[in-house]
Amino acid sequence: MVMPDHVCPYGIKTLDLLERQGFDVTDVHLETDDETAAFRERWDVETTPQTFVDGELVGTLDDVREFVGKERKDGGGTSYRPVLSLFAITFLMAAGAAWIAEDRWISERTFEWFVAFTMCGLGYLKIRDVESFSTMFLNYDLLARRWVPYSYVYPYAETGAGILMIATVLTWISVPVALFIGSVGAASVVKAVWIDGRELRCACVGGSSDVPLGFVSFTENAAMIAMAIWMGAKHLI
C-alpha cells in the first residue's frame, strides 16, 4: 500500500529482499482503501503486500523469505538472540565504565558492573509490560504461583538491586534481595525444566519473549546468586 498517509513497511522490505536476491521486480502500488479491499477479495488474502513469482502467488514477506531460503520472522519458534544481545551490550557497557573508572577494560569491577547492568536491563524489559511478564512468569515460578503479587514485585526488585549494586550503596538491601529472588528463580527453573520436563518460554526478557526456559534462565538467576554472595562477602563481612 502506498497512500498519502501510509506507506507499507512490509512492502518496502519485500521489494528490497527480492531485488537483493536478483529478481526483476514489478512493484504494483495499492493507492486507496478500495483498491486494497478489492485486491484482497480477488486473491482471497487477508494482508498485503502479496508477491507473485512468474504469475504464481507466493504470499507475504515471510512467505517470500521462506521462498528464497531465508528464515521466517513471523514467530512460532524460539530464539536466544534477545538475551544474548543484552548480555553482549551490558558487558561492553561494563568494560567501558571500567576503562573510565580504572583505565583498563577488564577488571574486578567490569564483572561486577556486567552483572548489575544486566540485572537492570532485564528488569527494564520486564517493567515495560509488567502485566504480560507476570502472566508468563506464573507458568513456572514457584513463589509467584503461591503469591501472585510477587510476579509484579519481581521486576522492580531485580532492577532496584542492580542499581544499588552499581552504586555500591545499601548493600544490606541489595544482597538479600538478589540472593532471594535468584534462589527462588533458580529452583523454579530446575523444577520446571529438568524435573517436570516442561517446555516453556522464559519471562526473563519480558512477556513477549521467544527465549526458551532453561540454561539461559538458570544462568540469570545463578549470576544474581553469585553476585549477592560476592557483594556480601566484599562489603558486609
N, C-alpha and C positions, 0 to 999 in steps of 0.2 A: 504494500500500500504506500503510495506517495501522494499525500494530501497536504493542503496548506498548513494544517496544524499537527500533522503526524507523518513521519517517515519511518517505516517499519525497520527496526534494527536487525531483525532476523533476515529480512530480505537483503540488506547490505552485507551481512555475514555470509549468506548463501552465495551471493554474486562473487564475493571475494574468494571464497573457497573454491568455487568452480573455475574461476579464472586462474587461480594458483595451481589447479590440477590440470590446466591446459585445455579446458573446454572452450569452444567458441559459443558465447552466450548471447541469446536474445533476451533482453530484460524488458518484460512487459509490465507496465505500471497499472495498478488499480487506483483510480484517482477520485472515486466517490464511494460513499457507503452503498449506493445502489449497485454499482459495478462489482463491489466486493461480495455483496449478498448474492448477486446473480452468478458469479463465478463459483461460490461455494455450493450453490444449489446444483449448478450444471455438473460439477465434478464430484458431488456428494462428499465434500470435505468439511471439516469443522474450523480449520485455521488456514491462514495464509502466512508466508508465501508457500507455493507449491511448485516443485521443479519437475519438468519433463525432460527426459533424455531420449533423443531420437523418436519423439512422439509418444513415449510411454511415461506414464505418471510414476515418478519416484517417490515424491512426498515432501515432507517438511525438511527443515535444516538438519535435524538429527537423522532423518532417513537418508539425506544426501551424504552426511558424514559416514554413515554405515556403507553406503553405496561405493564411496571412494576408498574404503578400507580404514577409516579412522574411527576412534572411539565415540560412541554416542554420549551426549551430555544431558539427556533428559531424565536422569535419575534412575533408581531401581537397583543400583549397585552400591558398593561400599568403597571408601577411599580413606587412606591415611593422610592425604595431601594437606587438609586444613590444619591438623595438629602438628605435622612435621614442618609446615611452613612457619607456624607460630614459634616452634622451638628454634628454628634457624634464625628468625628475626630477633627473638629475645636474647639468644646467645650473642649475636652481633651487637645488640644494644649494650649488653653487659660488658663485652670486650671494649667497646667504645668508651663506656663510662670508666672502666679501669684504666684506659690509656690517659684520660683526662686527670683522674684522681691519683694514679700511681706511676704514670709514664711508662706503662707496659700493658700489652694486650691481655696476657694471661696471668692471672694471679689468684690468690685465695678469694679475693673479693669478686673476681669475674664469675666464679661458680656460685657464690652466694647471691649475687645480683641476678644471675641467669635464672635460678630457681624462683627468686622473688618476683622478677619481671614476668616470668611465665605464669606464676600464680595470678598476678594482676591481669595479664592478658586473657587467661582462661576465665577468670572471674568476670571480666567485661563481656566476653562472648555469652556468658550465661545471663548477666544482668540485662542485656539489651532486649531480651524476651524471656523474662522470668517465668511467665505462665507456661510457655512452651517447654522451657527447660524442666520445670517441676514435673510436668506430665511425663516426660521421658525418664526423668530421674526416678520416679516412683515405680518404674518397671523392675528396678533391681536393688535400689539402696535399702538396706535392712532397717535403718533408723527411720527414714522418711516414710516407709510403708507402715510403721507403727505410729509415727507422729508427723502428719503431713506438713505442718508449718516449717519443719526442718528443711524441706525441699525449697522453700522460699528464703530461708536464712542462709543456706549454704553458700550461694554466690557472693553474698556480702561478707561472710566470714572469711572466705578464701581471699577475696580482694583486700579486705582490711588487714589480714595477717601479712599478706605480701607487701603492702605499703609500709607497715610497721617494720618489717624485716629490711626493706630497702634503706629506711632511715635509721635503723638500729636503735629504735626507741620503744619503750613499753614492751620489752621482750617478755616480761612476765605475763603479758596478754597474748602476744603473737605465738609464742611457743606452745602453750597448751591448746590454743585454738587449732593451729596447724597439725599438731600431734593427734588431736581428737578426730578432726574431720578426715585426715589422711588415713588413720587406722580404721575408722568405720568404712571409708570408701574402699580401702584395700580388701577388707574382709567381705564386703558386698560383691566386689568383682570376682574374687576367688570362689565364692559360693555360687554366683550366677553362672559363671563361665566354666570353671573347672570341676565343680562338684555337681551342679544341676545340669550342665551341658547345654545351657540355653544360648541361642544365637540372637543377640540384641545389638542395637546401636547405642553408642556411648553418648551421654549428655555432656561430655567434657568440653566440647566446643559449642555448646548451645543446643536448643531443642530441635533444630532442623539438620542435625549432624548426620553425615553418612559414614562416620568413623565407627568401625565395629568395636563392640565392647570386648576387651581382652587385654593384651600385653601393654598397649599404649595407655589405657585407662589405669591399669595397675601401676605403671611407671609414674604417672602423675601423682598418685597417692603415695607411692613409695618415696618419691622425691620430697614430698611435703613432710613425711615422717623423718627422713634423713636430715632435712633442713632444720626441723624442730629440735631434733637431738643435738645437731651441731651447734645451733644458736644457743640452745640451753646450756650445753657444756662450756661454750665460749664466754657467755655473758652472765649466766646465772650461778654457775658453780664457782 
